[in-house]
């Protein structure tokens, strides 16, 4: 029975090849994801100046509320995208680090530290990480920008409505 189980399991060599391939795939995918989110967020920001066009077809007196409401909705969408992007980057980083650990363990086990040596050399040279701080700051910056826009809009709306109560 043990022989049948051994035949079903992957060999260390197969596992190593899968880990290397999967790592490459996730690193390439990370770059595609960054491009995707940057495009979406740029489109959202580009749409903001056109909010004013919506007010031209609205009845008088409500333009300001429409602008603030639209700005808040666009900001919420942007905030959701930015948070999703940041979480996606973190997950990708952790996944790649897990694959690195598998690769390094196999290399150490067979005393063939090819990728391990490269990683150590990059650390010695203080090379930037796979997902640099710069890449992690961009989604955080968008989060701050969209939160600021939401807070500004809500404070303005609640400030206006509280002035009607007085």
N, C-alpha and C positions, 0 to 999 in steps of 0.2 A: 504494500500500500504506500509506503514512503516513496518508492520509486515513481509511482504515478503522480504524487504531489510534486516531486522534484521536476518532472517533465512539464508540469503546468506552470511552474514558477519561472520568472525571468532570470536569466543569468546576470551576473554583475556587469558583464560586457554589454548586454542588451539594455540594462537599466542605465548604464553610463551614456550610451548613445541616445536613449530617450531623453535623459535629463539635459544633455547638451542641446539637442534639437528643440526641446521645449523651452529652454532658456533663450535660445536665439529667437524663437517665435514670439515669446513674451516681450523681449526687448524691442523687436520690430513693431509689435502691436502697440506698445507704449507710445512710440513715436506717432503712429497713426491716430491714437486716441488723443494725444496732445493737439494735433492738427485739427481734429474734429471739434474738440471743445473750443479751441481758439476761434475757429470759424463760426461756431454757433454764438459765442459770446460777442464776437465782433458784429454779427448780424443784429443781435439784440441792441447793442449800443448804437449801431447805425440807424435803427428804427426809431430811436427816441426823438430825434428832431421832427419826425413826421407825425408825432402825437398832435401837434398844433393843427394839422390839416383836418383831424377828426372834429375839432371844435367848430370848424367853419360850417359844418352841416348840422350842428346841434342848436337847439333853441337857446335864445338869449338867457344869460344869467347863470348857466350851468357850466360854462366853458372851463372855469377854474377847477371845478370838481372833476370834470371829465379828464382834464390834463393830469391832475393829481392821482385819480383812480387808475388811469392808464399807466402812469409812471410807476405806481405801486405794483400793479400786476406784472409789468415788464421786469421790474426789480425782483419780484418774487420768483419769476421764471429764471432770471439770471442767477439769483442766489441758489436755487435748487441745482442748476447746472454746475455752478462753481463748487458747491459742496460735493456733488457727485463726482466731479473731476478730481478733487482732492482725495476723496476716499478711494477712487479708482487707482490713483497714483500710489497711494500707500499700500493698497492690496498688491499691486504689481511689484512694488519694491520688496514686500515681505515674501511673495511667491518666488521671486528671483533669488532672494537670499536663501530660501529653503532649498532651491535647486542647487545653489552653490554649495550648501552644506552636504548634500548627497554626493555631489561630484567630488568634493574634497575628501569625504570619508572613503569613497571608493579608491581615489588616488593614493591615499595614505595606506589603505589596506593592501594595495598591490605595489606600493613603493614606486609609483609613477606620477609624481606631482606636477604635471604639466600646467593645468589650469590654476592649481594652487600656487605655483611659482609665479605665474603671471599676476595673480591677485596680490600676492605679497609684494611683488615689484611695484605694482601700481600704488599700493599703500606707502611704500618707501618713498616714492616720487611725489606723494601727496596729490595724486591725480583726483579729479572730481569723481564723485560716485556715479553710479548708473543713473540714478534720479538725483540730480543736483539740487542744492538748496534753491537755486534760481528757478528750477522747474516747480519746486514745491511752493515758492513764494507767489507765483503767478495766480494759481487758484485762490490762495489766501487773500491776495490783493483784490481780486474780483469779489470775494465774499465781503470784504470790508466796504468796497464801493457800493455794492448793491444793498447791504445793510444800511449804510449811510443814506442812500436814496429812499429806502423804505421809511426809516426813522424821520427823515426830513419831511416826506409827504404826509405821514401820519401826524406828526406834530403840527404841521400846517393845518391839516383838516380839523384836528381836534381843537386847535387854537381858534379857528374860524367858528366852529360850532359852539364853543364855550362863550365866544363874544356875542352870539345871538341870544344866549340865555341871560346875559346881564342886561 
